[in-house]
Amino acid sequence: MDVDLIFKIAAIGIIVAVLNQVLIRSGREEQAMMTTLAGLIVVLMMIVTQISSLFDTIKQLFGLW
C-alpha cells in the first residue's frame, strides 16, 4: 500500500468536509448529506480495489490459484 493512497483519501476527506460546511451554511442540508455519501462511496471503492489486490497476493503466495 502506497502512502499515495492515504494522501488521496485525506484529500477527498478535506474536500468533502469543506463542501459539507459550505452547503450546510447555505441551507442545503440534503445536498450536504449527498456529498458526504458520495465521498464515502468513492473512498470505499478505492479501499475495495486495494483489498482485492491484497487477497490476490495472498492467494498467489500460498499457491491457491
TADAZI-V338761 format. One record per residue. PSI is psi in degrees with one decimal (NA if undefined). NEAR is the number of other ideal C-beta (glycine too) atoms within 10 Angstrom. Layout:
<<PSI & NEAR> <PSI & NEAR>>
This chain:
<<128.9 & 9> <157.6 & 8> <-23.2 & 7> <-38.2 & 8> <-40.8 & 13> <-41.0 & 10> <-37.6 & 10> <-44.4 & 14> <-41.0 & 15> <-40.6 & 11> <-42.5 & 10> <-41.2 & 16> <-42.3 & 13> <-44.3 & 10> <-43.6 & 12> <-39.6 & 19> <-42.7 & 13> <-46.3 & 11> <-38.6 & 16> <-46.7 & 17> <-40.4 & 11> <-44.1 & 13> <-37.8 & 18> <-41.5 & 13> <-28.3 & 9> <4.0 & 10> <20.3 & 9> <71.1 & 13> <-35.1 & 11> <-43.3 & 9> <-33.3 & 15> <-41.6 & 19> <-41.7 & 13> <-37.2 & 12> <-42.4 & 19> <-43.6 & 15> <-38.8 & 11> <-42.2 & 13> <-40.5 & 18> <-42.4 & 13> <-41.2 & 10> <-45.6 & 14> <-41.2 & 16> <-37.8 & 10> <-37.9 & 9> <-41.3 & 13> <-37.3 & 13> <-40.2 & 10> <-36.7 & 11> <-39.5 & 11> <-38.9 & 9> <-42.4 & 10> <-38.2 & 11> <-45.6 & 11> <-38.2 & 10> <-40.7 & 11> <-40.6 & 10> <-41.3 & 10> <-43.4 & 11> <-38.6 & 10> <-43.5 & 8> <4.4 & 8> <38.7 & 6> <12.5 & 8> <NA & 6>>
